[in-house]
Amino acid sequence: MRPFHLAFPVTDLEATRRFYGEIIGCGIGREDPGCWIDFDLFGHQMSAHLRPASAEPEACGGVDGDAVPIPHFGVVLKMDDWKALAARLEAEPSIVWRLKPKIRFEGQPGEQATMFIMDPSGNALEFKGFSDDAQIFAA
């Protein structure tokens, strides 16, 4: 089974870190202080993004220079599967893109392929691909 990825809004990063890290026992991966923290939830990647309570329903978080929709959900694919899906989606004219396929954190720990699309109901989905699964939680 492939790990899932879930990004979710939080109002207090330190309280979130304590709850998921100390109480639940999640490993902590990459983070951008004041913006987001990645957690290893039993082998699945959860990203807690700071979003003040007054934020608009469709807020954006910043990741490696891109604005990404929060909340969003998706799946981590093997790189060959990600490339095949990216090609299929790029050929489909009805796809609503939030972020076209690209490489994020290039040359850094956690290097990954990513893309964001919207479903017909307006839900944001992210599909990630890693050449090396050991990089999923690299800090």
C-alpha positions as semicolon CSV with decimal commas, in nm:
position;residue;x (nm);y (nm);z (nm)
1;M;0,000;0,000;0,000
2;R;0,120;0,351;-0,081
3;P;0,121;0,617;0,194
4;F;-0,147;0,885;0,178
5;H;-0,084;1,262;0,205
6;L;-0,326;1,490;0,390
7;A;-0,290;1,867;0,439
8;F;-0,513;2,025;0,698
9;P;-0,556;2,368;0,860
10;V;-0,454;2,436;1,220
11;T;-0,470;2,750;1,434
12;D;-0,166;2,680;1,657
13;L;0,142;2,503;1,521
14;E;0,306;2,441;1,859
15;A;-0,011;2,286;2,008
16;T;-0,036;2,075;1,693
17;R;0,328;1,968;1,723
18;R;0,275;1,862;2,084
19;F;-0,045;1,671;2,011
20;Y;0,073;1,479;1,702
21;G;0,440;1,450;1,802
22;E;0,420;1,383;2,175
23;I;0,070;1,247;2,234
24;I;0,007;1,051;1,914
25;G;0,378;0,970;1,863
26;C;0,416;1,090;1,505
27;G;0,762;1,154;1,366
28;I;0,822;1,511;1,255
29;G;0,958;1,574;0,905
30;R;1,017;1,893;0,709
31;E;0,869;2,218;0,831
32;D;0,857;2,587;0,759
33;P;0,842;2,759;1,101
34;G;0,528;2,966;1,130
35;C;0,377;2,806;0,819
36;W;0,359;2,424;0,823
37;I;0,481;2,098;0,979
38;D;0,490;1,752;0,818
39;F;0,403;1,453;1,038
40;D;0,460;1,082;0,983
41;L;0,126;0,930;1,083
42;F;0,196;0,558;1,080
43;G;0,376;0,586;0,747
44;H;0,138;0,842;0,597
45;Q;0,226;1,208;0,536
46;M;0,010;1,468;0,709
47;S;0,091;1,839;0,669
48;A;-0,045;2,080;0,928
49;H;-0,071;2,430;0,775
50;L;-0,125;2,735;0,992
51;R;-0,450;2,905;0,899
52;P;-0,595;3,170;1,129
53;A;-0,957;3,115;1,224
54;S;-1,053;3,426;1,026
55;A;-0,911;3,293;0,697
56;E;-1,133;3,249;0,395
57;P;-1,264;2,894;0,339
58;E;-1,025;2,842;0,045
59;A;-0,694;2,952;0,191
60;C;-0,353;2,888;0,043
61;G;-0,038;2,766;0,211
62;G;0,311;2,836;0,082
63;V;0,533;2,541;-0,011
64;D;0,865;2,587;-0,193
65;G;0,749;2,914;-0,348
66;D;0,406;2,792;-0,464
67;A;0,065;2,878;-0,321
68;V;-0,113;2,549;-0,255
69;P;-0,480;2,506;-0,165
70;I;-0,557;2,421;0,197
71;P;-0,722;2,188;0,266
72;H;-0,629;1,930;0,005
73;F;-0,579;1,557;-0,004
74;G;-0,407;1,313;-0,233
75;V;-0,183;1,017;-0,272
76;V;0,187;0,948;-0,301
77;L;0,262;0,747;-0,615
78;K;0,564;0,568;-0,750
79;M;0,740;0,806;-0,989
80;D;0,654;0,609;-1,305
81;D;0,287;0,605;-1,201
82;W;0,299;0,979;-1,126
83;K;0,446;1,055;-1,469
84;A;0,178;0,845;-1,641
85;L;-0,099;1,019;-1,447
86;A;0,050;1,364;-1,517
87;A;0,060;1,290;-1,890
88;R;-0,299;1,163;-1,886
89;L;-0,425;1,468;-1,694
90;E;-0,233;1,714;-1,911
91;A;-0,400;1,563;-2,218
92;E;-0,747;1,606;-2,065
93;P;-0,888;1,952;-2,149
94;S;-1,151;1,947;-1,872
95;I;-0,895;1,933;-1,589
96;V;-0,894;2,240;-1,364
97;W;-0,532;2,290;-1,259
98;R;-0,417;2,459;-0,939
99;L;-0,051;2,367;-1,000
100;K;0,078;2,203;-1,316
101;P;0,318;1,908;-1,278
102;K;0,656;2,016;-1,145
103;I;0,949;1,912;-0,926
104;R;0,953;2,062;-0,575
105;F;1,253;2,085;-0,338
106;E;1,480;2,001;-0,632
107;G;1,819;1,880;-0,513
108;Q;1,708;1,897;-0,148
109;P;1,583;1,642;0,105
110;G;1,227;1,553;0,015
111;E;1,263;1,621;-0,360
112;Q;0,930;1,531;-0,518
113;A;0,711;1,565;-0,821
114;T;0,378;1,732;-0,751
115;M;0,061;1,854;-0,919
116;F;-0,271;1,991;-0,794
117;I;-0,609;1,959;-0,961
118;M;-0,965;2,039;-0,857
119;D;-1,245;1,784;-0,867
120;P;-1,592;1,878;-0,999
121;S;-1,704;1,971;-0,645
122;G;-1,411;2,209;-0,593
123;N;-1,200;1,978;-0,374
124;A;-0,826;2,017;-0,420
125;L;-0,624;1,701;-0,487
126;E;-0,246;1,668;-0,485
127;F;-0,061;1,382;-0,647
128;K;0,303;1,339;-0,547
129;G;0,575;1,119;-0,689
130;F;0,907;1,027;-0,532
131;S;1,200;0,858;-0,703
132;D;1,308;0,733;-0,359
133;D;1,042;0,659;-0,096
134;A;1,301;0,725;0,176
135;Q;1,263;1,095;0,084
136;I;0,891;1,112;0,173
137;F;0,969;1,217;0,533
138;A;1,323;1,348;0,481
139;A;1,397;1,653;0,693
